[in-house]
């Protein structure tokens, strides 16, 4: 079912998934890329670095057809969109040449996606979230029938253009926005497993998105705002308590739209602590001068609170401080 596979966003996660899929027979891998990444893919291929069972580093190299023009690549069976939220509107405006009627678009991204409430959410089902797709550009460019959701539980980084390092984690959770166990979703899970990834199908992808967001929406912007890695954030009792209060607001919102969380914030803090003292992606973006995806991680939660009647004073404070800091750095639009 999936022979022509395109990667839109051949960075850390997109490159990691693409390198695994490139090992499969009959898969022809393409990528839309620009600048140094495009040049590296065209001249050196896609390179994935990882540690083997004995701890020794291994590098694999995979052929990929790369172009900065989607029309040069043409229609695909599967397109994996793995860009940061701020880039998604631009992707949606340019992705049309990759899409045939049967094309599946797998959204491997952090935060609340534009399709989150389509056919889901109880009283707010079908609402368009202005915080992530204010003008409907994304929804028009990537129509809902193409979409399959994906939650990534893995840590990867870009060592150099076209060179991806896999650190830890190997899980991909796949699900249709409608919750249906479709043939295409099952085939996609089978392909990912064959490629060496721990993929599973879920009947409620929104719940998986929300649970991952529940930790990311605090740790990411707080680290970006303070310049601290995760360890000191969790070790400070005042910051840890502030994070818990934000998470309690999000937990209440989740309960009202049909994705209750039974864990306490402290339960989640302990899970995060087991990952060690790491630098979250948003802190990495600040250091690299890249635009911050505050809207998908925090603004969307605030908007869902407004839609469901949940007061969000702590979420509001976090968003206000984080976006003001990002604006001063030129990393968030005014």
C-alpha positions as CSV (number, residue, x, y, z in Angstrom):
1,X,0.0,0.0,0.0
2,X,2.9,2.4,0.8
3,X,5.7,2.3,-1.8
4,X,6.2,6.0,-2.6
5,X,6.9,7.7,0.7
6,X,7.7,11.4,1.2
7,X,9.1,13.2,4.2
8,X,8.1,16.8,4.7
9,X,10.5,18.0,7.4
10,X,13.6,15.8,7.2
11,X,14.9,16.9,10.6
12,X,15.3,14.8,13.7
13,X,12.0,12.9,13.8
14,X,11.2,12.9,10.1
15,X,14.7,11.8,9.3
16,X,14.6,9.0,11.9
17,X,11.3,7.6,10.6
18,X,12.4,8.0,7.0
19,X,15.6,6.2,7.6
20,X,13.8,3.2,9.0
21,X,11.2,3.1,6.2
22,X,14.0,3.3,3.6
23,X,15.2,-0.1,4.7
24,X,12.0,-1.8,3.4
25,X,11.8,-3.5,0.0
26,X,10.0,-1.5,-2.7
27,X,9.9,1.7,-0.6
28,X,11.1,4.8,-2.6
29,X,11.9,7.5,-0.2
30,X,11.6,11.2,-1.1
31,X,12.0,14.4,1.0
32,X,11.1,18.0,0.6
33,X,14.0,20.0,2.1
34,X,15.8,23.3,1.7
35,X,19.2,24.8,2.0
36,X,22.0,22.8,3.6
37,X,19.7,19.9,4.4
38,X,18.7,19.6,0.8
39,X,22.3,19.7,-0.4
40,X,23.3,17.1,2.2
41,X,20.5,14.7,1.2
42,X,21.3,15.0,-2.5
43,X,25.1,14.5,-2.1
44,X,25.4,12.2,1.0
45,X,21.9,10.6,1.5
46,X,20.0,10.4,4.7
47,X,22.3,9.3,7.6
48,X,21.1,7.9,10.8
49,X,23.3,7.4,13.9
50,X,22.2,5.1,16.7
51,X,23.7,2.8,19.3
52,X,23.6,-1.0,18.8
53,X,22.8,-3.6,21.4
54,X,26.4,-3.5,22.7
55,X,26.5,0.3,22.9
56,X,28.7,0.9,19.9
57,X,27.6,3.7,17.6
58,X,26.3,2.6,14.2
59,X,25.7,4.9,11.2
60,X,23.4,3.8,8.3
61,X,23.1,5.7,5.0
62,X,19.9,5.7,2.9
63,X,19.2,6.9,-0.6
64,X,16.6,9.6,-0.8
65,X,15.3,11.7,-3.7
66,X,15.3,15.2,-2.3
67,X,14.0,18.5,-3.8
68,X,12.8,21.9,-2.5
69,X,9.9,21.7,-5.0
70,X,7.1,19.2,-4.2
71,X,6.1,19.2,-7.8
72,X,9.5,17.6,-8.7
73,X,8.6,14.7,-6.4
74,X,5.0,14.2,-7.3
75,X,2.1,12.3,-5.7
76,X,3.0,9.9,-2.9
77,X,1.3,7.0,-1.1
78,X,2.4,8.3,2.3
79,X,3.6,11.7,3.3
80,X,5.0,12.1,6.8
81,X,4.8,15.7,8.0
82,X,7.3,16.2,10.8
83,X,7.8,20.0,11.0
84,X,7.4,22.3,14.0
85,X,4.0,24.0,14.4
86,X,5.1,27.5,13.1
87,X,6.0,25.9,9.7
88,X,2.8,24.0,9.1
89,X,0.8,26.7,7.3
90,X,3.6,27.1,4.8
91,X,3.7,23.3,4.3
92,X,0.0,23.1,3.8
93,X,0.2,25.8,1.1
94,X,2.9,23.8,-0.8
95,X,2.0,20.2,-0.2
96,X,-0.7,19.8,-3.0
97,X,1.7,18.2,-5.6
98,X,2.4,15.3,-3.1
99,X,-1.3,14.5,-2.6
100,X,-3.3,12.0,-4.7
101,X,-6.8,11.0,-3.6
102,X,-5.4,8.0,-1.8
103,X,-2.4,9.7,-0.1
104,X,-2.1,9.3,3.7
105,X,-0.7,12.2,5.5
106,X,0.9,11.1,8.8
107,X,1.2,14.1,11.2
108,X,4.2,13.3,13.5
109,X,4.2,16.6,15.5
110,X,4.0,17.9,19.0
111,X,1.0,19.5,20.6
112,X,-2.6,19.9,19.5
113,X,-3.1,19.5,15.7
114,X,-5.6,21.5,13.6
115,X,-7.8,18.4,13.2
116,X,-8.1,17.7,17.0
117,X,-11.8,18.4,17.4
118,X,-13.0,17.0,14.0
119,X,-15.5,14.3,14.9
120,X,-14.4,14.4,18.5
121,X,-14.8,16.5,21.6
122,X,-18.4,16.3,22.8
123,X,-20.0,19.7,22.9
124,X,-17.1,21.3,21.1
125,X,-16.7,18.7,18.4
126,X,-16.0,20.1,15.0
127,X,-14.7,23.4,16.3
128,X,-11.8,24.9,14.4
129,X,-9.0,25.9,16.8
130,X,-7.9,29.4,15.9
131,X,-4.8,29.1,18.0
132,X,-3.3,26.5,15.6
133,X,-5.1,27.3,12.3
134,X,-6.6,30.8,12.5
135,X,-7.5,31.2,8.8
136,X,-8.2,27.6,8.0
137,X,-5.2,27.5,5.7
138,X,-3.9,24.1,7.1
139,X,-7.4,22.5,7.0
140,X,-7.8,23.5,3.3
141,X,-4.3,22.5,2.3
142,X,-4.4,19.1,4.1
143,X,-8.0,17.9,4.0
144,X,-9.1,15.7,6.8
145,X,-9.7,12.5,4.7
146,X,-5.9,12.4,4.1
147,X,-5.0,12.6,7.8
148,X,-3.8,9.9,10.2
149,X,-2.5,11.0,13.5
150,X,0.8,10.0,15.1
151,X,2.3,10.4,18.6
152,X,6.1,10.0,18.8
153,X,7.8,8.8,21.9
154,X,11.4,9.0,20.9
155,X,14.3,11.5,21.3
156,X,16.3,12.4,18.3
157,X,18.6,15.2,17.3
158,X,20.2,16.6,14.2
159,X,24.0,16.3,14.3
160,X,24.4,18.1,11.0
161,X,22.2,18.7,7.9
162,X,21.0,15.3,6.8
163,X,22.5,13.6,9.8
164,X,20.1,12.4,12.5
165,X,21.0,10.9,15.9
166,X,18.6,8.6,17.7
167,X,19.0,8.9,21.4
168,X,16.3,6.9,23.1
169,X,12.6,5.8,22.7
170,X,11.2,3.9,19.7
171,X,7.4,4.1,19.9
172,X,4.9,5.5,17.4
173,X,1.2,5.5,18.3
174,X,-1.0,5.7,15.2
175,X,-4.7,6.5,15.0
176,X,-7.4,7.8,12.7
177,X,-9.0,11.1,13.9
178,X,-12.4,9.3,13.8
179,X,-11.1,6.4,15.9
180,X,-11.8,3.9,13.1
181,X,-9.5,0.8,12.8
182,X,-9.1,1.4,9.1
183,X,-7.2,-0.8,6.7
184,X,-4.8,2.0,5.9
185,X,-4.0,2.6,9.5
186,X,-3.4,-1.1,10.2
187,X,-1.2,-1.3,7.0
188,X,0.8,1.6,8.2
189,X,1.4,0.1,11.6
190,X,2.5,-3.1,9.9
191,X,5.0,-1.2,7.7
192,X,6.4,0.7,10.7
193,X,6.9,-2.5,12.7
194,X,8.6,-4.2,9.7
195,X,10.9,-1.2,9.6
196,X,12.0,-1.8,13.2
197,X,9.8,0.7,15.0
198,X,7.5,-0.1,17.9
199,X,4.2,1.0,16.3
200,X,0.7,0.4,17.7
201,X,-2.8,1.4,16.7
202,X,-5.0,3.3,19.1
203,X,-8.8,3.8,18.9
204,X,-8.4,7.3,20.4
205,X,-5.4,9.2,19.1
206,X,-6.6,12.4,20.7
207,X,-6.1,10.8,24.2
208,X,-2.5,9.9,23.3
209,X,-1.9,13.4,22.0
210,X,-3.3,15.0,25.1
211,X,-1.3,12.8,27.5
212,X,2.0,13.6,25.8
213,X,1.0,17.3,25.7
214,X,0.2,17.1,29.5
215,X,3.9,17.0,30.2
216,X,5.3,18.9,27.3
217,X,3.1,22.0,27.7
218,X,4.9,22.9,31.0
219,X,8.4,21.6,30.7
220,X,9.0,22.9,27.2
221,X,8.0,26.5,27.7
222,X,9.5,26.8,31.2
223,X,12.9,25.5,30.0
224,X,12.7,27.9,27.0
225,X,11.8,30.8,29.3
226,X,14.4,30.1,32.0
227,X,17.2,28.6,29.9
228,X,17.3,25.6,32.3
229,X,17.3,21.9,31.4
230,X,14.7,19.6,32.9
231,X,16.5,18.5,36.0
232,X,16.7,21.9,37.8
233,X,13.1,22.6,36.8
234,X,11.8,19.5,38.5
235,X,14.1,20.0,41.5
236,X,12.7,23.5,42.3
237,X,9.6,23.0,44.5
238,X,8.0,26.3,43.5
239,X,8.4,25.7,39.8
240,X,7.3,22.1,40.2
241,X,4.1,23.3,42.0
242,X,3.4,25.8,39.3
243,X,3.7,23.1,36.7
244,X,1.3,20.9,38.6
245,X,-1.3,23.7,38.7
246,X,-1.1,24.2,34.9
247,X,-1.5,20.5,34.5
248,X,-4.6,20.3,36.7
249,X,-6.2,22.9,34.5
250,X,-5.4,20.8,31.4
251,X,-6.6,17.7,33.1
252,X,-10.0,19.3,33.8
253,X,-10.3,20.4,30.1
254,X,-9.5,16.9,29.0
255,X,-12.2,15.4,31.2
256,X,-14.7,17.8,29.6
257,X,-13.9,16.8,26.0
258,X,-13.8,13.0,26.6
259,X,-10.1,12.3,27.4
260,X,-9.9,12.0,31.1
261,X,-6.5,11.6,32.8
262,X,-6.4,9.6,36.0
263,X,-2.8,10.3,36.9
264,X,-1.8,13.1,39.2
265,X,0.7,15.8,38.1
266,X,3.2,14.3,40.5
267,X,2.8,10.9,38.8
268,X,3.8,12.6,35.5
269,X,6.7,14.5,37.1
270,X,8.1,11.2,38.3
271,X,7.9,9.7,34.7
272,X,9.7,12.8,33.4
273,X,12.4,12.6,36.1
274,X,13.3,9.1,34.9
275,X,14.4,10.6,31.6
276,X,17.3,12.4,33.3
277,X,18.5,15.9,32.9
278,X,17.6,16.6,29.3
279,X,17.1,19.8,27.2
280,X,13.6,19.8,25.8
281,X,13.0,20.6,22.1
282,X,11.8,24.2,22.8
283,X,15.0,25.0,24.7
284,X,16.9,23.6,21.8
285,X,14.9,25.9,19.5
286,X,15.7,28.9,21.6
287,X,19.4,28.1,21.5
288,X,19.3,27.6,17.7
289,X,17.2,30.8,17.1
290,X,14.2,28.8,15.7
291,X,10.6,29.8,16.0
292,X,8.8,28.4,19.0
293,X,5.7,26.2,18.8
294,X,4.0,27.8,21.7
295,X,0.6,27.8,20.0
296,X,0.3,24.0,19.6
297,X,1.5,23.3,23.1
298,X,0.0,26.1,25.2
299,X,-2.2,28.5,23.3
300,X,-4.4,25.6,22.1
301,X,-4.9,24.5,25.8
302,X,-6.0,28.1,26.7
303,X,-8.4,28.1,23.8
304,X,-9.9,24.7,24.7
305,X,-10.3,26.1,28.2
306,X,-12.4,29.0,26.8
307,X,-14.4,26.6,24.7
308,X,-15.2,24.3,27.6
309,X,-15.7,26.9,30.3
310,X,-12.6,25.9,32.3
311,X,-10.7,28.8,33.9
312,X,-7.0,28.7,33.1
313,X,-5.1,31.4,35.1
314,X,-1.9,29.4,35.5
315,X,-1.9,28.4,31.8
316,X,-2.5,32.0,30.9
317,X,0.4,33.1,33.1
318,X,2.7,30.5,31.5
319,X,1.7,31.5,28.0
320,X,2.0,35.2,28.6
321,X,5.5,35.0,30.1
322,X,6.8,32.4,27.5
323,X,5.5,34.3,24.5
324,X,6.7,37.7,25.7
325,X,10.2,36.1,26.2
326,X,10.0,34.6,22.7
327,X,8.9,37.8,21.1
328,X,11.9,39.6,22.7
329,X,14.1,37.0,21.0
330,X,12.3,37.4,17.7
331,X,11.1,33.7,17.9
332,X,7.3,34.3,18.1
333,X,5.2,36.7,16.0
334,X,4.0,40.0,17.5
